[in-house]
Amino acid sequence: MVRLMGRSGERSPRRPGGPHARHRQDADRSRRGGDARRPASALRSALSGRSVAGQVFVMNVVIVLLLVVAAAVALVLQVRHDSTVEARNRSVSVAETFANSPGILQALRSPDPTAVLQPRAEAVRRATDVDFVVVTNDEGVRYTHPKPDRIGKKFVGNIAPALAGRTVTEEIEGTIGPLVQAIAPVEDPDGRVVGLVSAGITTENVGGVADRQLPLVLSAAAVGLALATGGTALVSRRLLRQTHGLGPHEMTRMYEHHDAVLHSVREGVLIVGGEGRLLLANDEARRLLALPPDAEGRHVGALGLPSDLAELLASGQAATDEVHLVKNRLLAINQRPTDVRGGPAGSVATLRDSTELRALSGRAETARERLDILYAAGVGIGTSLDVTRTAEELGELAVPRFADYVSVDLFDTVLAGGQPGGVTPLRRTALSGITEEVPLYPVGRQIRYVDSSPQGRTLRTGRAVLEPRLDEAPGWQAQDFERSAQVVEYGVHSLITVPLRAGTLVLGVVSFWRSVKPEPFDEDELALGEELVARAAVSIDNARRYTREHSMAVTLQRSLLPRRLPEQNALDVAYRYLPAQAGVGGDWFDVLPLPGARVALVVGDVVGHGLHAAATMGRLRTAVHNFTALDLPPDELLGLLDELVGRIDQDEAADDSSAPVTGATCLYAIYDPVAGSCVIARAGHPPPALIRPDGTVEFPEVPAGPPLGLGGLPFETTELRLAEGSRLVLYTDGLVEDRVHDIDVGLEELRRALEAAGETPEETCRTVLDARLPDRPGDDIALLVARTRVLGPDQVAEWDVPNDPAAVAEIRSQVTRRLAEWGLDELAFTTELILSELVTNAIRYGGETVHVRVVRDRSLICEVFDSSSTSPHLRYAAMTDEGGRGLFLVAQLAERWGTRYTPAGKVIWAEQPVP
């Protein structure tokens, strides 16, 4: 028995348990899902312990599981008990039968009992399916044993009862393990016990029956549990559908919430069943319909309601905002049936008291109109950065929606972009009205308001003033008695004045006048006028600030651009500069006289607008002036300018408050009237246009080059031969580019305009701007037109000088004769000295080729060409020096002198004023 119970305990099945799944579907999704939820989803919902269905499911499964486990345990215990009883009976039967078998006494008394009894005992053990049959003497010493090595040893067990002549069974720990054994005495004919016979079965064999039956028991239990779980799941699924997946607390809370909402809303709610009985009415419905306390459960026709309303509620038909009169109340009824989606038969009706709503509709409409005005003010006022236009937008918005006439008076300094002052007069900036004949001050009129007038009080106190009746306002009439009488006679009867305030600054005053509407302005309209003007004041102040900064930028740019063109005879020049409407940009141009009667033309553009672009333009223009003084070729000058822009970018990139120069372009051209040639280079700038003397227009091929500041790439030059009377047209991209057309279209339109232009540069500028200038330029436009002149042989004299110091005298004499021809005899002496020094130095230090050129222009220009690239330097000669005084003498005699380099060498020049 002990062996069977132990074996069964080791193999008892574990109690099954389910996972604690979280309930992931809320009540709304459960209600919407309904019958469409898939079985797997329903099962997961049922397994959740949070819902009522889940709790019922878990409880049923636990009960079934407990019953199955209890049945299995009882069956195992019963099998163990029966197996133990059977083992006792079998061991007793085997032991007594073997003890009373024939020949047992003779075997015990034989000389070798083991030899006789061991075979017989093993045969019995195998025949009876016991684990052992042991025969001992009366002292318990074994004669037989399944394991021969145990023969002769002491028997394990209590043999005292057997020696007394009784058969006994016991459960012990024997030599072959835990066992159940029976001990029977062997008696001689005299009744004396001469030996013992023990038969037993070990615990391992006792549990065999239970082991064989346990899988069948567990299989049956599993099948039962599965059937019980499936049935419980089906029941739980139906319960889940009915409770919408809600738990007890959720159902209670939902009911409480629904009940609280139902009875606290300001709309009446009625639920009527399919048979016309009132199922539910909230507090508001009871109040609006004056229902009796026992109304629920009664037919709607028996509640004392008007017949039309009772008929509508009983019909269950859909209704939308049907108005019914109930006890001096106009009720708007909305009704919907409840059986549209498989719900119960009946209808739900809501009731609103439209009597109170209509009482509020007038005020709501007024408030809506005022909000609409304020919204329109936020959108429609301040669309431009022009002070006058912004003031006009305020008047256009307020007439006629708020007032019949609106006047805006601003300080003169505000119109100019400055800060207003208390002593400066105001100017009528805008006047809007339903008619134009009203006798108010016209636009542009300068006004000084007296202190007693509403406008004067507004300006003095900074607060709005309401004059509901102008005919009874003596302070307003004191402003201008004659005009005031005319205004009142015209029909204007009410006035609101509001200060245009931006922070602590009062920019002016706005007056709202009423004439058509008979009611005077009230306090609510005063507040609306203040809000309307406050929004407009921000836009007017922004426009004032922009006007100020725009004026400053324009002033800065004008100061940086050429005030007047320099005097020179090489070119006839006309120009135009037009700033953009959106702000001052960085376009510039220059005409720079160069030595040798040459002239440099420059046009540049800095991308962007505002003070930064104007200041950057000034820096670049100054740099061009400085580099021009070095008399460099166009490509070298643009290279130096490119390095300068790169350094400016590096300096300003280190300063977070500054912006680098992005998109700066430049075109630089040098015209030589003696040779009739023009050398041009450009850095990302639009190409020049050339008008030939016959009127044909072309755009010469000039390598574009990268914009300034990129660095690392060289610039290329193009040399043009220009006949006298040719016009060179330089411009910025604002003339040929816009947001609508490509630059190719702009260049073609510029070509057509140039073909139709007059012969003079002024006519050319005028024709081009008339054809190409947009109404509101989005970018600056700089236009420079230069008509070429050529210095003829009668103004230029040239000689080749042999490489011999003796030739200097011949050159002096020839120059003297030419000066006499030009009528410049008084310059002959100084010119001889200058040429003597320059030619002598050129012969001595300048190389083999020496060339002299004298040009008569606005000044007398002496030029000495040589093939050396060594530049002379002016210095003070010591008393002991033999040379070094020649250039010093030239510097004293000439007005200007200098050196420029050519591909073949250099030129030393000196200029003298012509008397």
C-alpha positions, 0 to 999 in steps of 0.5 A, a space after each residue: 500500500 505504501 509503495 503504491 501511494 508513493 508511486 502514484 504521488 510521483 506521477 500525479 498530474 500538474 494542475 493546468 493553468 491559463 496565461 493572464 492575458 490583458 484585455 485589449 479591447 475597450 467598451 466602444 470597440 466591443 460594442 462596435 465589433 458585436 457579431 463581426 468579431 472573429 472567434 479567436 478574438 472573442 475567445 481572447 476577450 472571453 479569457 480576459 478576467 476584466 470583463 464579466 464574461 471573462 470572469 464567468 469563463 475563468 470561474 467555470 474553467 477553475 471549477 471543472 479543473 478542480 473536479 477533474 483533479 479531485 476525480 483523478 486523485 481519488 481514482 489513484 488513491 483507490 487503485 493504490 489501496 486495492 493494489 496494497 490489499 491484493 499484495 497482502 492477500 497474495 503474500 499471505 496466501 503464498 507464505 501459508 501455502 508454502 509453509 504447509 506444503 508436504 515435505 517442508 518439515 523433512 527439508 528443514 530437518 535435513 542436513 542441507 535444508 538450502 539444497 532442498 528448499 532453494 529450488 522449491 522456493 524459486 519455483 513458487 516465487 516465479 509461479 505466484 508472481 511474488 518478489 521473494 519466498 524466504 524460508 528461515 529456521 526458528 531463529 530467523 536465519 535464511 535458508 532460501 532467498 532470490 539472491 543467493 548471497 543473502 542465504 545464511 543471513 538474518 531475516 529482516 522483519 518482525 518474526 516474534 508473532 510468527 514464532 508464536 504461531 500467527 501469520 503476520 503481514 508488514 511493510 518494511 525496508 528489506 534487503 531488496 528494497 521497500 516491500 510488503 511481506 507476510 510471515 507464516 510459521 512452519 509447525 511440527 505435529 506437536 504444534 511447535 514452530 520449527 521454521 518460518 516462511 516469508 513471501 513478499 512483493 516490493 513497492 515497485 511491483 505494487 504500483 504497476 497497476 496504478 502506472 498502467 491506469 494513470 495515463 488513461 485517467 489523465 486522458 479522460 480528464 483532459 478530454 473532459 476539461 477541453 469539452 468543459 472549456 469549449 462549452 464555457 467559452 461559447 457561453 462566455 462569448 454570448 455573455 461578452 456580446 451582451 455586456 460589450 466586454 465590460 467588467 463589473 466596475 466598468 459597467 457600474 461606472 458607465 451606468 453612473 456616467 450615462 445617468 449623470 450625463 443624461 440628467 445634466 445636459 441642457 437638452 431634453 432626451 426622451 426614449 420611447 418604446 416601439 409600442 409608444 410608451 415612454 421608457 426614459 425622460 431626463 430632467 430637462 425633458 421633464 422641465 420643458 414638457 412639464 411631465 408628471 412624476 410617473 410619466 415613465 411607463 405610460 403611453 405618450 398620448 396619455 401625458 397631456 402633450 400637444 397632439 402633434 407632438 404626441 403623434 410624432 413621438 408615438 410614430 417613431 419617425 425621423 425628424 430634424 429640427 421640427 418646431 412645436 409649441 408646448 406651453 409657450 415654448 418653441 421646442 425644436 425636436 430631433 428624433 431618430 429610430 433605434 432599430 436601424 442597426 438591429 437595436 430594439 424597436 423605439 425612438 430617441 428624441 431630443 428637445 431644444 428650447 429655441 425660444 431662448 436661442 432666438 432671444 440670443 440669436 440677435 446678440 450672437 449675430 452682432 458678435 459674429 459680425 464684429 468678429 468677422 470685421 476683426 478677422 478681415 482687419 487681420 487679413 486685409 490691413 497691412 498688405 503693403 509696407 506703405 503708411 498711406 496705403 495701410 491707412 486707406 485699407 483701414 478706412 476701406 475695411 470699416 466702411 460701411 460695415 462699421 461706420 459710414 465715414 472713416 478719416 485717418 490723421 497721422 503726424 507728418 513725421 510718421 509719414 516720413 518714417 520718423 517718430 511723432 512729436 506732440 507739436 508737429 501737425 497732423 495730416 489727413 492721410 485717408 478718408 473713406 465713406 459711402 459718398 464723396 460729398 461729405 464736408 469733412 477735411 479732405 485728404 492732404 489737409 494739414 490739421 491742428 485739433 483744438 484741445 476741446 475737440 474729441 480728436 484733441 482729447 484723444 491725442 492728449 489723453 491717449 484714450 478713445 472718445 465717444 460723442 454719441 450726439 455731435 449736435 450737442 457737443 460744443 467742444 467738437 464744434 469749436 474746432 471749426 464752427 462753419 465746417 461743423 455746422 455743414 457736417 451736422 447738416 449733412 447728416 453726420 450725427 455720431 462720432 468715435 475717435 481712437 488713438 493710433 497707438 504703437 506701444 507708447 507712441 501715438 501715431 495719429 487719430 482715427 475718426 469713425 463717423 455715422 450718418 445713415 444708421 439712426 442709432 448713435 455709437 454705443 460703448 460696445 462699438 467703442 470697444 470694437 473701434 479700439 480693437 480695430 484701430 489697435 490692429 491697424 496701428 501695428 501695421 502702420 507702425 511697421 510701415 513707418 519703421 520700414 519707411 524709415 529704414 528704406 529712407 536710410 538705405 536709399 540715403 546710404 546708397 545715394 551717397 555711395 553712388 556717383 554724384 556726377 560723372 567725371 569730365 572726360 572726352 572719350 565717351 558720351 555717357 548717360 545713366 539711370 538708377 532705379 531702386 526696387 520697390 521692395 527695398 534698396 539693393 546693391 547695384 552700382 555703376 561708375 565711370 572712372 577716367 584713366 591715364 592716357 585719355 582712357 576711361 573705365 566703365 564699371 557695373 556691379 550687383 550685390 544680391 539682396 536688399 537693405 542696408 547690408 547690401 548697400 553697405 557691401 556695394 559701397 565697399 566693393 565700389 571703393 575697392 574698384 576705385 582703389 584698384 583702378 588707381 593701379 591701372 590694372 587690366 580688367 581681368 587682373 582687377 576682377 581677380 583682386 576684387 574676387 580675393 577681397 570679396 572672399 576675405 569679406 566673407 571669411 570675416 563676416 562668417 566669423 561674426 554671427 550677426 553679419 551675412 556673407 556677400 553672396 552673389 556679387 557680380 561685376 563687369 569692368 571695361 576700359 575704353 581707349 579713345 586713341 586706339 578705338 578699342 575696349 577691353 572687357 571682363 565680367 564676373 558672373 554679370 550679364 553680357 554688355 550690349 553693343 549698338 553699332 553706328 548703323 543701328 544694329 545691336 549685338 551682344 558680344 561674346 565675353 567670357 562670363 567668369 564665376 561670381 565674385 568670392 568663389 575664388 580659384 578661377 581666372 577671369 578672361 578678357 575680350 577686346 572689341 574694336 569700336 567705331 566712333 559713334 558706337 554705343 556700349 550698353 551696360 546694365 544689371 540683371 534687374 533689367 532683363 530678369 524677373 520671376 516670369 521670364 527667363 533671361 533669354 527672353 529679357 535679352 531679346 526684348 532688350 535687343 528690340 528696345 535698343 534697335 528702336 532707341 535714338 542716337 544719343 545715350 539719353 534717348 537710349 536710356 529713356 527708350 530702354 526703361 520705357 520698354 523694360 521697366 516693370 510697374 513695381 520693380 522687384 530688383 534694382 536696375 542700373 543702366 549705363 550707356 556710353 557712346 564712343 569718341 575717337 581721338 584723331 591724328 590731329 590730337 595724337 603725336 607718336 615717335 619711335 626713339 632710337 636706343 641712343 642718348 643723342 636721340 633725346 634732342 631730336 625728340 625734344 625738337 619734334 615735340 616743341 614743333 607739335 606743341 606750337 601747332 597745337 597752340 601750346 607754346 607755353 608748355 614747351 619748356 616743361 614738356 621738354 624737361 619731362 620728356 628728356 628725363 623720361 626718355 633718357 631713363 627709358 634708353 638707359 634702363 628700359 630696354 631696346 625699344 622706346 616709343 613716345 606718344 603725346 596726346 592733347 586732350 583735356 590735359 597734355 599727356 606725355 607717354 614713354 613706352 619701353 620694353 622693361 617691366 622695372 618700375 621707377 621709384 621717386 626718392 630724394 637724392 643725396 648730395 653726392 648722388 650723380 642721379 635720382 633727381 629726374 623723377 623728382 623733377 618730373 613729379 614737380 613739373 607734371 600735375 600727375 604722373 605714373 606707371 602702367 604695365 602692358 604685355 610688352 613692357 611698361 608706360 611712364 606717363 605724365 599729365 600737364 593741365 592745358 591752359 
